[in-house]
Amino acid sequence: MRIWFNAARPRTLPAAVAPVLVGTAVAYSNAGGMPRWYGFVAALVASVLIQIGTNLANDYSDAKRGADSADRLGPVRVTSAGLVTPKRVLRATWLAFGLAGLIGLYLAWLAGPVILLVGAISIAAGALYTGGPRPYGYAGLGEVFVFLFFGLVAVNGAYYVQLETLDWGAFGLSVAVGFLSTAILVVNNIRDIDSDRRAGKNTLAVRIGRQKTRAVYWACVNLGIVSLLLTIVIDHSLEGAAFGVIAIPFALRPLRTVQTRTDGPSLNRALSDTGLILGVFALTASIGLVVFS
């Protein structure tokens, strides 16, 4: 169980939980209550399953392509380390995606077929991140994927599940969540820049270098907070989301670490800290939206 828990990469799971919390909280605020509690739970579980499936697919595909070498600085990958056979990891990948798809059928029954389409595209994007003949994660497009799917798509999708419409306030907060989610991948790629370069995995960090990627990380964290504040200025009904600024102090340590350190343990801690920024932001903003709705 410990091996499978590590394979799921729990440090990345805030990126799956945060957008569903925020999107649902905006819907709660606008509706004056929760229209569909079961829809919230289903969307949350589906999002986590898609994240786990993406992580397992990444574990399998990187090992198959030789990208997870013994000199990488991150946590042990179960496929490349021989802890689990590639066949079992692949089977677990499709189990996670399959369960997410079944939940998607329920959400489509609840909120319409557009949700099924969103889920199918999200699963395909997760599988093709490092899999398939032309993985876009190897072409420096991983950050774009995270911003779109764990920011814009997930937040607005969670909102749509509740009210079957879209909202500019939810869109603004989805941008904030997208930037903070992207920061998680950026610090991951800064950590792995040398091993990825040797393996031919041309992430954004490999393409533009460590120093410029550090600037991208700084921008993602700060633009996340700026997006929150701009959204509140534009839509005063979402003032409760201002509680999200409580996450700012949690950003100080990882911002300093990413700018000054290159060793694996420090950057692994920065990865966890960046997930914490997103988690605190989403939780406090969501609580504020619900309490002051």
Secondary structure as UniProt FT lines:
FT   HELIX           2..7
FT   HELIX           10..12
FT   HELIX           14..31
FT   HELIX           37..65
FT   TURN            70..71
FT   TURN            78..82
FT   HELIX           86..111
FT   HELIX           113..127
FT   TURN            128..130
FT   HELIX           136..139
FT   HELIX           142..147
FT   HELIX           148..153
FT   HELIX           154..163
FT   HELIX           168..191
FT   HELIX           193..199
FT   HELIX           204..208
FT   HELIX           210..234
FT   HELIX           236..247
FT   HELIX           248..260
FT   HELIX           264..291
//
